[in-house]
Amino acid sequence: MDFEFTPEQIQVRDMVREWAQREVAPYIREWDAKGEYHPEIYRRMGELGLLGLPIPERYGGGGFDYIALALACEELEAVDTFLRVAISVHVGLNSLTLLQWGTEEQKQRWLVPQARGEKLATFALTEPGAGSDAGHIQTRAVRDGDSYILNGEKMWISLANTADHFLVFATLDPALGHRGLCAFMVERGMPGLTTGSIHGKLGVRAGDTGWISLQNVRVPAENMIGEPGEGFKIAMSAIDQGRFTVAAGACGLIRACLEASVKYCHERQAFGQEIGRFQLVQQMIAKMVRGYETSRLLVFRAAELKNRGIRNTRETSLAKWHACDCAFEAANDAVQIHGAYGYSSEYPVERYFRNSRGAVIYEGTREIHTLLQAEYALGYRVDKLLRCPQPPAQGYETVVARG
């Protein structure tokens, strides 16, 4: 693995850092306190090319690789998690899924405007009664001539109120479990589709999180992504992409905690010296350094496999699990270092702490990743010949993949 960034990757990193620090950082404390999201930020991300960063140029994207995507996610979450979440759902869960599974016509219809930032997209799998157990999805899809009628409820959907396109998962028959799942592209404005906001969140308060209601929504059959019954495979491949962006973003959160804590250690005096001189404080700082460096290595390892077109479910899972746990620990220690000030919104670490908790749950809970890693180690998950995601820049595909 080459640990030197290319000029293009550095350019992406620096551009994202400069924009997020200039246009979001000065206002995020106020937005978070009010629990308000700003759709114009998503439009600005589209104008900058962030919403199509890893999508091939022939589909309106930037054609950058997964290392560049990881660096962008890190810089976004270093300012606030809601920025990275937009990349996770629009790019990771939706657009890259269309790139892998969509027909050419579907890519031209939905992927191109998404990659150009003209349309905002999201992913709708989770329901009030189904999260980790995706095979328990209750949203129904009933064939009616050349259409499907969708009925159901989706919950905890990022960009629910701002997205134009929704990748919705529904079952042909709940008795079939995961074998009955199908994926559909649903567009805002279709009769029977309504959305609303979720209030009272612990963290990511500046982000748009909501619910989706589907009441007799008629969706043309050509809006189905993949084949009937392929929805579970499509969802799992999408989540692989989403987990990668979450892991990369967690590196940014760890770095933000480290930078804030180092700054405070030099400013705060106790017992006649900077608190950074105390070994127990140094221990917490050292843990942040370790978490940041190891998480980054795992993320870049997964990115390299993605760039080569090799399936990376195990590697991405490990990166997501490790990085999110490290981010939560870093935020917890950052609050401790700041003492009583860390318990107030006067300093950013209490926001980092609240934001860090969600990622330990979404895109696969800590427990799911624990089981997944154990199953790989025990040989219960084995290598298979499976369809593999196309790398964004190279545009080729390999069939050597892990199952």
Contacts in CASP RR format, 6 or more apart in sequence:
PFRMAT RR
TARGET T0000
AUTHOR 0000-0000-0000
METHOD contacts of the structure
MODEL  1
MDFEFTPEQIQVRDMVREWAQREVAPYIREWDAKGEYHPEIYRRMGELGL
LGLPIPERYGGGGFDYIALALACEELEAVDTFLRVAISVHVGLNSLTLLQ
WGTEEQKQRWLVPQARGEKLATFALTEPGAGSDAGHIQTRAVRDGDSYIL
NGEKMWISLANTADHFLVFATLDPALGHRGLCAFMVERGMPGLTTGSIHG
KLGVRAGDTGWISLQNVRVPAENMIGEPGEGFKIAMSAIDQGRFTVAAGA
CGLIRACLEASVKYCHERQAFGQEIGRFQLVQQMIAKMVRGYETSRLLVF
RAAELKNRGIRNTRETSLAKWHACDCAFEAANDAVQIHGAYGYSSEYPVE
RYFRNSRGAVIYEGTREIHTLLQAEYALGYRVDKLLRCPQPPAQGYETVV
ARG
1 300 0 8 1.000
1 301 0 8 1.000
1 304 0 8 1.000
3 300 0 8 1.000
5 13 0 8 1.000
5 67 0 8 1.000
5 71 0 8 1.000
6 67 0 8 1.000
8 64 0 8 1.000
8 68 0 8 1.000
9 64 0 8 1.000
9 65 0 8 1.000
9 67 0 8 1.000
9 68 0 8 1.000
9 71 0 8 1.000
12 53 0 8 1.000
12 64 0 8 1.000
12 68 0 8 1.000
12 71 0 8 1.000
12 72 0 8 1.000
13 68 0 8 1.000
13 71 0 8 1.000
13 72 0 8 1.000
13 74 0 8 1.000
13 75 0 8 1.000
15 48 0 8 1.000
16 48 0 8 1.000
16 50 0 8 1.000
16 71 0 8 1.000
16 72 0 8 1.000
16 75 0 8 1.000
16 76 0 8 1.000
17 75 0 8 1.000
17 78 0 8 1.000
19 44 0 8 1.000
19 48 0 8 1.000
20 75 0 8 1.000
20 76 0 8 1.000
20 78 0 8 1.000
20 79 0 8 1.000
20 83 0 8 1.000
21 79 0 8 1.000
23 41 0 8 1.000
23 44 0 8 1.000
24 41 0 8 1.000
24 79 0 8 1.000
24 80 0 8 1.000
24 83 0 8 1.000
25 79 0 8 1.000
28 79 0 8 1.000
28 80 0 8 1.000
28 206 0 8 1.000
28 351 0 8 1.000
29 345 0 8 1.000
29 348 0 8 1.000
29 351 0 8 1.000
31 37 0 8 1.000
31 38 0 8 1.000
31 205 0 8 1.000
31 206 0 8 1.000
32 80 0 8 1.000
32 203 0 8 1.000
32 205 0 8 1.000
32 206 0 8 1.000
32 345 0 8 1.000
32 351 0 8 1.000
33 205 0 8 1.000
33 345 0 8 1.000
35 205 0 8 1.000
35 206 0 8 1.000
35 207 0 8 1.000
36 206 0 8 1.000
37 82 0 8 1.000
37 162 0 8 1.000
37 206 0 8 1.000
37 207 0 8 1.000
37 208 0 8 1.000
38 206 0 8 1.000
39 162 0 8 1.000
39 208 0 8 1.000
41 83 0 8 1.000
41 86 0 8 1.000
42 51 0 8 1.000
42 86 0 8 1.000
42 120 0 8 1.000
42 159 0 8 1.000
42 162 0 8 1.000
43 117 0 8 1.000
45 51 0 8 1.000
45 83 0 8 1.000
45 86 0 8 1.000
45 87 0 8 1.000
45 117 0 8 1.000
46 52 0 8 1.000
46 116 0 8 1.000
46 117 0 8 1.000
47 117 0 8 1.000
49 61 0 8 1.000
49 62 0 8 1.000
49 117 0 8 1.000
50 72 0 8 1.000
50 76 0 8 1.000
50 87 0 8 1.000
51 86 0 8 1.000
51 87 0 8 1.000
51 90 0 8 1.000
51 91 0 8 1.000
51 95 0 8 1.000
51 114 0 8 1.000
51 115 0 8 1.000
51 116 0 8 1.000
51 117 0 8 1.000
51 120 0 8 1.000
52 60 0 8 1.000
52 61 0 8 1.000
52 62 0 8 1.000
52 91 0 8 1.000
52 95 0 8 1.000
52 114 0 8 1.000
52 115 0 8 1.000
52 116 0 8 1.000
52 117 0 8 1.000
53 61 0 8 1.000
53 62 0 8 1.000
53 63 0 8 1.000
53 64 0 8 1.000
53 68 0 8 1.000
53 69 0 8 1.000
53 72 0 8 1.000
53 87 0 8 1.000
53 91 0 8 1.000
54 61 0 8 1.000
54 62 0 8 1.000
54 63 0 8 1.000
54 64 0 8 1.000
54 65 0 8 1.000
54 66 0 8 1.000
54 68 0 8 1.000
54 69 0 8 1.000
54 91 0 8 1.000
54 96 0 8 1.000
54 392 0 8 1.000
54 393 0 8 1.000
55 61 0 8 1.000
55 62 0 8 1.000
55 63 0 8 1.000
55 91 0 8 1.000
55 95 0 8 1.000
55 96 0 8 1.000
55 99 0 8 1.000
55 111 0 8 1.000
55 114 0 8 1.000
55 115 0 8 1.000
55 392 0 8 1.000
56 62 0 8 1.000
56 63 0 8 1.000
56 99 0 8 1.000
56 392 0 8 1.000
56 393 0 8 1.000
56 395 0 8 1.000
57 63 0 8 1.000
59 99 0 8 1.000
59 107 0 8 1.000
59 108 0 8 1.000
59 111 0 8 1.000
59 112 0 8 1.000
59 115 0 8 1.000
60 112 0 8 1.000
60 115 0 8 1.000
60 116 0 8 1.000
61 115 0 8 1.000
61 116 0 8 1.000
62 115 0 8 1.000
63 392 0 8 1.000
63 393 0 8 1.000
64 392 0 8 1.000
64 393 0 8 1.000
65 303 0 8 1.000
65 307 0 8 1.000
65 391 0 8 1.000
65 392 0 8 1.000
65 393 0 8 1.000
66 244 0 8 1.000
66 302 0 8 1.000
66 303 0 8 1.000
66 304 0 8 1.000
66 306 0 8 1.000
66 307 0 8 1.000
66 391 0 8 1.000
66 392 0 8 1.000
67 300 0 8 1.000
67 303 0 8 1.000
67 304 0 8 1.000
67 307 0 8 1.000
69 87 0 8 1.000
69 91 0 8 1.000
69 244 0 8 1.000
69 245 0 8 1.000
69 248 0 8 1.000
69 303 0 8 1.000
69 392 0 8 1.000
70 244 0 8 1.000
70 245 0 8 1.000
70 248 0 8 1.000
70 249 0 8 1.000
70 251 0 8 1.000
70 299 0 8 1.000
70 300 0 8 1.000
70 303 0 8 1.000
71 248 0 8 1.000
72 87 0 8 1.000
73 84 0 8 1.000
73 87 0 8 1.000
73 88 0 8 1.000
73 245 0 8 1.000
73 248 0 8 1.000
73 249 0 8 1.000
73 251 0 8 1.000
73 252 0 8 1.000
74 248 0 8 1.000
74 249 0 8 1.000
74 251 0 8 1.000
74 252 0 8 1.000
74 255 0 8 1.000
75 252 0 8 1.000
76 83 0 8 1.000
76 84 0 8 1.000
76 86 0 8 1.000
76 87 0 8 1.000
76 249 0 8 1.000
77 83 0 8 1.000
77 84 0 8 1.000
77 249 0 8 1.000
77 250 0 8 1.000
77 251 0 8 1.000
77 252 0 8 1.000
77 253 0 8 1.000
77 256 0 8 1.000
78 252 0 8 1.000
78 253 0 8 1.000
78 255 0 8 1.000
78 256 0 8 1.000
79 256 0 8 1.000
80 206 0 8 1.000
80 351 0 8 1.000
80 355 0 8 1.000
81 203 0 8 1.000
81 204 0 8 1.000
81 249 0 8 1.000
81 253 0 8 1.000
81 355 0 8 1.000
81 356 0 8 1.000
81 359 0 8 1.000
82 204 0 8 1.000
82 206 0 8 1.000
82 207 0 8 1.000
82 208 0 8 1.000
84 245 0 8 1.000
84 246 0 8 1.000
84 248 0 8 1.000
84 249 0 8 1.000
85 158 0 8 1.000
85 159 0 8 1.000
85 204 0 8 1.000
85 207 0 8 1.000
86 158 0 8 1.000
86 159 0 8 1.000
87 245 0 8 1.000
88 158 0 8 1.000
88 242 0 8 1.000
88 245 0 8 1.000
88 246 0 8 1.000
88 363 0 8 1.000
89 121 0 8 1.000
89 122 0 8 1.000
89 123 0 8 1.000
89 158 0 8 1.000
89 159 0 8 1.000
89 163 0 8 1.000
89 242 0 8 1.000
90 114 0 8 1.000
90 120 0 8 1.000
90 121 0 8 1.000
90 122 0 8 1.000
90 159 0 8 1.000
90 163 0 8 1.000
91 241 0 8 1.000
91 245 0 8 1.000
92 238 0 8 1.000
92 241 0 8 1.000
92 242 0 8 1.000
92 244 0 8 1.000
92 245 0 8 1.000
93 122 0 8 1.000
93 123 0 8 1.000
93 167 0 8 1.000
93 238 0 8 1.000
93 239 0 8 1.000
93 241 0 8 1.000
93 242 0 8 1.000
94 114 0 8 1.000
94 121 0 8 1.000
94 122 0 8 1.000
94 123 0 8 1.000
94 165 0 8 1.000
94 167 0 8 1.000
94 238 0 8 1.000
95 111 0 8 1.000
95 114 0 8 1.000
95 115 0 8 1.000
95 121 0 8 1.000
96 238 0 8 1.000
96 241 0 8 1.000
96 389 0 8 1.000
96 392 0 8 1.000
97 123 0 8 1.000
97 167 0 8 1.000
97 183 0 8 1.000
97 225 0 8 1.000
97 234 0 8 1.000
97 237 0 8 1.000
97 238 0 8 1.000
97 241 0 8 1.000
98 106 0 8 1.000
98 107 0 8 1.000
98 110 0 8 1.000
98 111 0 8 1.000
98 114 0 8 1.000
98 167 0 8 1.000
98 185 0 8 1.000
98 225 0 8 1.000
99 107 0 8 1.000
99 111 0 8 1.000
99 389 0 8 1.000
99 390 0 8 1.000
99 392 0 8 1.000
100 237 0 8 1.000
100 387 0 8 1.000
100 389 0 8 1.000
100 390 0 8 1.000
101 183 0 8 1.000
101 225 0 8 1.000
101 226 0 8 1.000
101 230 0 8 1.000
101 234 0 8 1.000
101 237 0 8 1.000
102 111 0 8 1.000
102 225 0 8 1.000
102 226 0 8 1.000
105 222 0 8 1.000
106 185 0 8 1.000
106 222 0 8 1.000
106 225 0 8 1.000
110 119 0 8 1.000
110 121 0 8 1.000
110 165 0 8 1.000
110 185 0 8 1.000
113 119 0 8 1.000
114 120 0 8 1.000
114 121 0 8 1.000
114 165 0 8 1.000
119 164 0 8 1.000
119 165 0 8 1.000
120 159 0 8 1.000
120 162 0 8 1.000
120 163 0 8 1.000
120 164 0 8 1.000
120 165 0 8 1.000
121 159 0 8 1.000
121 163 0 8 1.000
121 164 0 8 1.000
121 165 0 8 1.000
121 166 0 8 1.000
121 167 0 8 1.000
122 157 0 8 1.000
122 158 0 8 1.000
122 159 0 8 1.000
122 160 0 8 1.000
122 163 0 8 1.000
122 165 0 8 1.000
122 166 0 8 1.000
122 167 0 8 1.000
123 157 0 8 1.000
123 158 0 8 1.000
123 166 0 8 1.000
123 167 0 8 1.000
123 238 0 8 1.000
124 154 0 8 1.000
124 157 0 8 1.000
124 166 0 8 1.000
124 167 0 8 1.000
124 168 0 8 1.000
124 169 0 8 1.000
124 186 0 8 1.000
124 212 0 8 1.000
125 131 0 8 1.000
125 134 0 8 1.000
125 137 0 8 1.000
125 154 0 8 1.000
125 169 0 8 1.000
125 235 0 8 1.000
126 154 0 8 1.000
126 155 0 8 1.000
126 156 0 8 1.000
126 157 0 8 1.000
127 137 0 8 1.000
127 138 0 8 1.000
127 139 0 8 1.000
127 152 0 8 1.000
127 153 0 8 1.000
127 154 0 8 1.000
127 155 0 8 1.000
128 153 0 8 1.000
128 155 0 8 1.000
129 136 0 8 1.000
129 138 0 8 1.000
129 155 0 8 1.000
130 136 0 8 1.000
130 137 0 8 1.000
130 138 0 8 1.000
132 364 0 8 1.000
132 365 0 8 1.000
132 368 0 8 1.000
134 169 0 8 1.000
134 178 0 8 1.000
134 181 0 8 1.000
134 232 0 8 1.000
134 235 0 8 1.000
134 236 0 8 1.000
135 171 0 8 1.000
135 177 0 8 1.000
135 178 0 8 1.000
135 181 0 8 1.000
135 232 0 8 1.000
136 174 0 8 1.000
136 177 0 8 1.000
137 169 0 8 1.000
137 170 0 8 1.000
137 171 0 8 1.000
137 174 0 8 1.000
137 177 0 8 1.000
137 181 0 8 1.000
138 152 0 8 1.000
138 171 0 8 1.000
138 174 0 8 1.000
139 150 0 8 1.000
139 151 0 8 1.000
139 152 0 8 1.000
139 153 0 8 1.000
139 154 0 8 1.000
139 168 0 8 1.000
139 169 0 8 1.000
139 170 0 8 1.000
139 171 0 8 1.000
139 214 0 8 1.000
140 149 0 8 1.000
140 150 0 8 1.000
140 151 0 8 1.000
140 152 0 8 1.000
140 170 0 8 1.000
140 171 0 8 1.000
140 172 0 8 1.000
140 174 0 8 1.000
141 148 0 8 1.000
141 149 0 8 1.000
141 150 0 8 1.000
141 170 0 8 1.000
141 171 0 8 1.000
141 172 0 8 1.000
141 182 0 8 1.000
141 184 0 8 1.000
141 219 0 8 1.000
142 148 0 8 1.000
142 149 0 8 1.000
142 151 0 8 1.000
142 172 0 8 1.000
143 172 0 8 1.000
143 221 0 8 1.000
144 218 0 8 1.000
145 221 0 8 1.000
146 220 0 8 1.000
146 221 0 8 1.000
147 218 0 8 1.000
147 219 0 8 1.000
147 220 0 8 1.000
147 221 0 8 1.000
148 170 0 8 1.000
148 182 0 8 1.000
148 184 0 8 1.000
148 218 0 8 1.000
148 219 0 8 1.000
148 221 0 8 1.000
148 223 0 8 1.000
148 224 0 8 1.000
149 216 0 8 1.000
149 217 0 8 1.000
149 218 0 8 1.000
149 219 0 8 1.000
150 168 0 8 1.000
150 170 0 8 1.000
150 184 0 8 1.000
150 186 0 8 1.000
150 214 0 8 1.000
150 216 0 8 1.000
150 217 0 8 1.000
150 218 0 8 1.000
150 219 0 8 1.000
151 214 0 8 1.000
151 215 0 8 1.000
151 216 0 8 1.000
151 217 0 8 1.000
152 170 0 8 1.000
152 213 0 8 1.000
152 214 0 8 1.000
152 215 0 8 1.000
153 211 0 8 1.000
153 212 0 8 1.000
153 213 0 8 1.000
153 214 0 8 1.000
154 160 0 8 1.000
154 168 0 8 1.000
154 211 0 8 1.000
154 212 0 8 1.000
154 213 0 8 1.000
154 214 0 8 1.000
155 198 0 8 1.000
155 210 0 8 1.000
155 211 0 8 1.000
156 198 0 8 1.000
156 209 0 8 1.000
156 210 0 8 1.000
156 211 0 8 1.000
156 362 0 8 1.000
157 166 0 8 1.000
157 195 0 8 1.000
157 209 0 8 1.000
157 210 0 8 1.000
157 211 0 8 1.000
157 212 0 8 1.000
158 207 0 8 1.000
158 208 0 8 1.000
158 209 0 8 1.000
158 210 0 8 1.000
159 208 0 8 1.000
160 195 0 8 1.000
160 196 0 8 1.000
160 197 0 8 1.000
160 208 0 8 1.000
160 209 0 8 1.000
160 210 0 8 1.000
160 211 0 8 1.000
160 212 0 8 1.000
161 195 0 8 1.000
161 196 0 8 1.000
161 197 0 8 1.000
161 208 0 8 1.000
161 210 0 8 1.000
162 208 0 8 1.000
163 188 0 8 1.000
164 187 0 8 1.000
164 188 0 8 1.000
165 185 0 8 1.000
165 186 0 8 1.000
165 187 0 8 1.000
165 188 0 8 1.000
166 185 0 8 1.000
166 186 0 8 1.000
166 187 0 8 1.000
166 188 0 8 1.000
166 193 0 8 1.000
166 212 0 8 1.000
167 183 0 8 1.000
167 184 0 8 1.000
167 185 0 8 1.000
167 186 0 8 1.000
167 225 0 8 1.000
167 238 0 8 1.000
168 183 0 8 1.000
168 184 0 8 1.000
168 185 0 8 1.000
168 186 0 8 1.000
168 212 0 8 1.000
168 214 0 8 1.000
169 181 0 8 1.000
169 182 0 8 1.000
169 183 0 8 1.000
169 184 0 8 1.000
169 231 0 8 1.000
169 234 0 8 1.000
169 235 0 8 1.000
170 181 0 8 1.000
170 182 0 8 1.000
170 184 0 8 1.000
170 214 0 8 1.000
171 177 0 8 1.000
171 180 0 8 1.000
171 181 0 8 1.000
171 182 0 8 1.000
172 180 0 8 1.000
172 181 0 8 1.000
172 182 0 8 1.000
172 228 0 8 1.000
172 229 0 8 1.000
173 180 0 8 1.000
176 229 0 8 1.000
178 232 0 8 1.000
179 229 0 8 1.000
179 232 0 8 1.000
180 228 0 8 1.000
180 229 0 8 1.000
180 231 0 8 1.000
180 232 0 8 1.000
181 229 0 8 1.000
181 230 0 8 1.000
181 231 0 8 1.000
181 232 0 8 1.000
181 235 0 8 1.000
182 224 0 8 1.000
182 228 0 8 1.000
182 229 0 8 1.000
182 230 0 8 1.000
182 231 0 8 1.000
183 224 0 8 1.000
183 225 0 8 1.000
183 226 0 8 1.000
183 230 0 8 1.000
183 231 0 8 1.000
183 234 0 8 1.000
183 235 0 8 1.000
184 219 0 8 1.000
184 223 0 8 1.000
184 224 0 8 1.000
184 225 0 8 1.000
185 219 0 8 1.000
185 223 0 8 1.000
185 225 0 8 1.000
186 193 0 8 1.000
186 214 0 8 1.000
186 217 0 8 1.000
186 219 0 8 1.000
186 223 0 8 1.000
188 195 0 8 1.000
190 217 0 8 1.000
190 218 0 8 1.000
190 219 0 8 1.000
191 216 0 8 1.000
191 217 0 8 1.000
191 218 0 8 1.000
192 213 0 8 1.000
192 214 0 8 1.000
192 215 0 8 1.000
192 216 0 8 1.000
192 217 0 8 1.000
193 212 0 8 1.000
193 213 0 8 1.000
193 214 0 8 1.000
193 217 0 8 1.000
194 212 0 8 1.000
194 213 0 8 1.000
194 215 0 8 1.000
195 210 0 8 1.000
195 211 0 8 1.000
195 212 0 8 1.000
195 213 0 8 1.000
196 210 0 8 1.000
196 211 0 8 1.000
196 212 0 8 1.000
197 208 0 8 1.000
197 209 0 8 1.000
197 210 0 8 1.000
198 209 0 8 1.000
198 210 0 8 1.000
198 211 0 8 1.000
201 209 0 8 1.000
202 354 0 8 1.000
202 357 0 8 1.000
202 358 0 8 1.000
203 351 0 8 1.000
203 354 0 8 1.000
203 355 0 8 1.000
203 357 0 8 1.000
203 358 0 8 1.000
204 354 0 8 1.000
204 355 0 8 1.000
204 358 0 8 1.000
205 354 0 8 1.000
225 231 0 8 1.000
225 234 0 8 1.000
226 234 0 8 1.000
236 313 0 8 1.000
237 389 0 8 1.000
239 363 0 8 1.000
239 364 0 8 1.000
240 311 0 8 1.000
240 312 0 8 1.000
240 313 0 8 1.000
240 316 0 8 1.000
240 389 0 8 1.000
241 389 0 8 1.000
242 363 0 8 1.000
243 316 0 8 1.000
243 317 0 8 1.000
243 319 0 8 1.000
243 320 0 8 1.000
243 363 0 8 1.000
243 364 0 8 1.000
244 299 0 8 1.000
244 302 0 8 1.000
244 303 0 8 1.000
244 306 0 8 1.000
244 312 0 8 1.000
244 316 0 8 1.000
244 319 0 8 1.000
244 320 0 8 1.000
246 320 0 8 1.000
246 323 0 8 1.000
246 324 0 8 1.000
246 359 0 8 1.000
246 362 0 8 1.000
246 363 0 8 1.000
247 295 0 8 1.000
247 298 0 8 1.000
247 299 0 8 1.000
247 302 0 8 1.000
247 316 0 8 1.000
247 319 0 8 1.000
247 320 0 8 1.000
247 322 0 8 1.000
247 323 0 8 1.000
247 324 0 8 1.000
248 299 0 8 1.000
248 303 0 8 1.000
248 323 0 8 1.000
249 323 0 8 1.000
250 295 0 8 1.000
250 320 0 8 1.000
250 323 0 8 1.000
250 324 0 8 1.000
250 326 0 8 1.000
250 327 0 8 1.000
250 356 0 8 1.000
250 359 0 8 1.000
251 292 0 8 1.000
251 295 0 8 1.000
251 296 0 8 1.000
251 299 0 8 1.000
251 323 0 8 1.000
251 327 0 8 1.000
252 292 0 8 1.000
252 327 0 8 1.000
253 327 0 8 1.000
253 330 0 8 1.000
253 331 0 8 1.000
253 352 0 8 1.000
253 355 0 8 1.000
253 356 0 8 1.000
254 288 0 8 1.000
254 291 0 8 1.000
254 292 0 8 1.000
254 295 0 8 1.000
254 323 0 8 1.000
254 326 0 8 1.000
254 327 0 8 1.000
254 330 0 8 1.000
255 292 0 8 1.000
256 348 0 8 1.000
256 352 0 8 1.000
257 288 0 8 1.000
257 327 0 8 1.000
257 330 0 8 1.000
257 331 0 8 1.000
257 333 0 8 1.000
257 334 0 8 1.000
257 349 0 8 1.000
257 352 0 8 1.000
258 285 0 8 1.000
258 288 0 8 1.000
258 289 0 8 1.000
258 292 0 8 1.000
258 330 0 8 1.000
258 334 0 8 1.000
260 334 0 8 1.000
260 338 0 8 1.000
260 347 0 8 1.000
260 348 0 8 1.000
260 349 0 8 1.000
260 352 0 8 1.000
261 284 0 8 1.000
261 285 0 8 1.000
261 288 0 8 1.000
261 333 0 8 1.000
261 334 0 8 1.000
261 337 0 8 1.000
261 338 0 8 1.000
261 349 0 8 1.000
262 285 0 8 1.000
264 275 0 8 1.000
264 337 0 8 1.000
264 338 0 8 1.000
264 341 0 8 1.000
264 347 0 8 1.000
265 274 0 8 1.000
265 275 0 8 1.000
265 276 0 8 1.000
265 281 0 8 1.000
265 285 0 8 1.000
265 337 0 8 1.000
266 274 0 8 1.000
266 276 0 8 1.000
267 274 0 8 1.000
268 274 0 8 1.000
268 275 0 8 1.000
269 275 0 8 1.000
270 278 0 8 1.000
275 281 0 8 1.000
275 337 0 8 1.000
276 282 0 8 1.000
276 285 0 8 1.000
281 337 0 8 1.000
284 333 0 8 1.000
284 334 0 8 1.000
284 336 0 8 1.000
284 337 0 8 1.000
285 337 0 8 1.000
287 329 0 8 1.000
287 330 0 8 1.000
287 333 0 8 1.000
288 330 0 8 1.000
288 333 0 8 1.000
288 334 0 8 1.000
291 322 0 8 1.000
291 323 0 8 1.000
291 326 0 8 1.000
291 329 0 8 1.000
291 330 0 8 1.000
292 326 0 8 1.000
292 330 0 8 1.000
294 322 0 8 1.000
294 326 0 8 1.000
295 319 0 8 1.000
295 322 0 8 1.000
295 323 0 8 1.000
295 326 0 8 1.000
295 327 0 8 1.000
298 315 0 8 1.000
298 318 0 8 1.000
298 319 0 8 1.000
298 322 0 8 1.000
298 323 0 8 1.000
299 319 0 8 1.000
299 323 0 8 1.000
301 315 0 8 1.000
301 319 0 8 1.000
302 312 0 8 1.000
302 315 0 8 1.000
302 316 0 8 1.000
302 319 0 8 1.000
305 311 0 8 1.000
305 312 0 8 1.000
305 315 0 8 1.000
306 312 0 8 1.000
306 389 0 8 1.000
306 391 0 8 1.000
307 391 0 8 1.000
307 393 0 8 1.000
307 394 0 8 1.000
308 391 0 8 1.000
308 398 0 8 1.000
309 388 0 8 1.000
309 389 0 8 1.000
309 390 0 8 1.000
309 391 0 8 1.000
309 394 0 8 1.000
309 396 0 8 1.000
309 397 0 8 1.000
309 398 0 8 1.000
310 388 0 8 1.000
310 398 0 8 1.000
310 400 0 8 1.000
310 401 0 8 1.000
311 386 0 8 1.000
311 388 0 8 1.000
311 389 0 8 1.000
311 400 0 8 1.000
311 401 0 8 1.000
311 402 0 8 1.000
311 403 0 8 1.000
312 402 0 8 1.000
313 372 0 8 1.000
313 402 0 8 1.000
313 403 0 8 1.000
314 372 0 8 1.000
314 373 0 8 1.000
314 376 0 8 1.000
314 381 0 8 1.000
314 402 0 8 1.000
317 369 0 8 1.000
317 372 0 8 1.000
317 373 0 8 1.000
318 369 0 8 1.000
318 373 0 8 1.000
320 363 0 8 1.000
320 364 0 8 1.000
320 369 0 8 1.000
321 366 0 8 1.000
321 369 0 8 1.000
321 370 0 8 1.000
321 373 0 8 1.000
324 356 0 8 1.000
324 359 0 8 1.000
324 360 0 8 1.000
324 366 0 8 1.000
325 360 0 8 1.000
325 366 0 8 1.000
327 356 0 8 1.000
327 359 0 8 1.000
328 356 0 8 1.000
328 357 0 8 1.000
328 359 0 8 1.000
328 360 0 8 1.000
330 352 0 8 1.000
330 356 0 8 1.000
331 349 0 8 1.000
331 352 0 8 1.000
331 353 0 8 1.000
331 355 0 8 1.000
331 356 0 8 1.000
332 353 0 8 1.000
332 356 0 8 1.000
334 342 0 8 1.000
334 349 0 8 1.000
334 352 0 8 1.000
334 353 0 8 1.000
335 342 0 8 1.000
335 343 0 8 1.000
335 349 0 8 1.000
335 350 0 8 1.000
335 353 0 8 1.000
337 349 0 8 1.000
338 347 0 8 1.000
338 349 0 8 1.000
341 347 0 8 1.000
342 349 0 8 1.000
342 350 0 8 1.000
343 350 0 8 1.000
344 350 0 8 1.000
345 351 0 8 1.000
360 366 0 8 1.000
372 381 0 8 1.000
375 381 0 8 1.000
381 402 0 8 1.000
381 403 0 8 1.000
382 403 0 8 1.000
383 400 0 8 1.000
383 401 0 8 1.000
383 402 0 8 1.000
383 403 0 8 1.000
384 401 0 8 1.000
384 402 0 8 1.000
384 403 0 8 1.000
385 399 0 8 1.000
385 400 0 8 1.000
385 401 0 8 1.000
386 399 0 8 1.000
386 401 0 8 1.000
386 402 0 8 1.000
386 403 0 8 1.000
387 397 0 8 1.000
387 399 0 8 1.000
387 401 0 8 1.000
388 397 0 8 1.000
388 398 0 8 1.000
388 399 0 8 1.000
388 400 0 8 1.000
388 401 0 8 1.000
390 396 0 8 1.000
390 397 0 8 1.000
END
